Amino acid sequence: MPLSKNDLRDFSSLHRKIKRQKLGLFIVEGKKNCLELVKSNFEVVCICTTDPNNTDFVNAMQITTKEAKRISHLKNPSPYIAIAKIPEVNYKIEKKPILIYLDQINDPGNLGSILRTLDWFGFNQVICSLQTVDAYNSKTVMASMGSIFRINVIYKEFKSVIKELSSYKIVTTQINGESLYKHAIQKKSIIVFGNEANGISKHIERLSEQHIKIPKFGHAESLNVTTSVGIVVNEIRRLSFKS
């Protein structure tokens, strides 16, 4: 069954957040990501392929390269593109010993890589400010390499988070903070990672009870936020906290 003009129009519009929200759909690109989608609890609307020798997806719809280019955000689209339903949002925060909060992360690739990193270290949720990029942005989904299907991404303003988690300590990552390795992170902490260019919002800084930094031994000016998250959650695991 060929892709209808209406479906092609709708699928091509999913690069815009407003359309994703209106249609309740998002794009998944790449063979590995599509395989991860199929294994997940997410509802698959359809899987499209330009590969005439496809054997991995039995019910895949054959599409042309031209159609794939309209749907994909890539200059050279993957032979495999899926459309999935955005799951019903679960706003409930699981009260784990350590929680991660992402403040105004703008780059979709960074968010996707952070999800992949958290998944590696066994985290199943992350809290994001309302200004953080949409988790169902095509670039985020692709960079997550399937981790988006295993992590609950909760969008909440920080005021709502601390009201709900009043007994938690607020820990911010700062370039002028105390060494991560000398001042151990305590249980019941919310660790905040800030915007790639501007760092953590001033109102969150003012509420912070502990500032930590990753010690610098070389000459690089800064670390990518994904790298920072990876180093900190690795230390959390070394301290044997459960996610």
SULHU-V921131 format. One record per backbone hydrogen bond with DSSP energy under -0.5 kcal/mol. NH is the residue of the N-H (numbers start at 0). CO is the residue of the C=O. Records with the same first field share a line. If there is no record, write none. Layout:
NH = CO, CO
This chain:
7 = 3
8 = 4
9 = 5
10 = 6
11 = 7
12 = 8, 9
13 = 10
14 = 11
15 = 12
18 = 15
19 = 15
20 = 16
21 = 17
22 = 18
23 = 19
24 = 19
25 = 83
27 = 81
29 = 79
33 = 29
34 = 30
35 = 31
36 = 32
37 = 33
38 = 34
39 = 35, 36
43 = 41
44 = 42, 82
45 = 82
47 = 80
48 = 60
49 = 78
50 = 78
51 = 49
53 = 50
57 = 55
59 = 56
60 = 46
62 = 48
67 = 63
68 = 64
69 = 65
70 = 66
71 = 67
76 = 74
80 = 47
81 = 27
82 = 45
83 = 25
84 = 42
85 = 23
90 = 88
93 = 91
95 = 93
97 = 241
98 = 188
100 = 190
101 = 126
102 = 100, 192
103 = 101
105 = 103
107 = 105
110 = 106
111 = 107
112 = 108
113 = 109
114 = 110
115 = 111
116 = 112
117 = 113
118 = 114
119 = 115
120 = 116
121 = 118
122 = 117
125 = 151
126 = 99
127 = 153
128 = 101
131 = 128
132 = 104
136 = 133
140 = 136
141 = 137
142 = 138
143 = 139
144 = 140, 141
145 = 140
146 = 143
148 = 145
149 = 146
150 = 146
151 = 123
152 = 150
153 = 125, 151
154 = 152
155 = 127, 153
159 = 156
160 = 156
161 = 157
162 = 158
163 = 159
164 = 160
165 = 162
167 = 164
168 = 187
170 = 168, 189
171 = 209
172 = 191
173 = 171, 211
176 = 173
177 = 210
179 = 212
181 = 178
182 = 178
183 = 181
187 = 96
188 = 96
189 = 168
190 = 98, 188
191 = 170, 189
192 = 100
194 = 198
198 = 194
203 = 200
204 = 200
205 = 201
206 = 202, 203
207 = 203, 204
208 = 169
209 = 169
211 = 171, 209
212 = 177
214 = 212
227 = 223
228 = 224
229 = 225
230 = 226
231 = 227
232 = 228
233 = 229
234 = 230
235 = 231
236 = 232
237 = 233
238 = 234
239 = 236
240 = 235
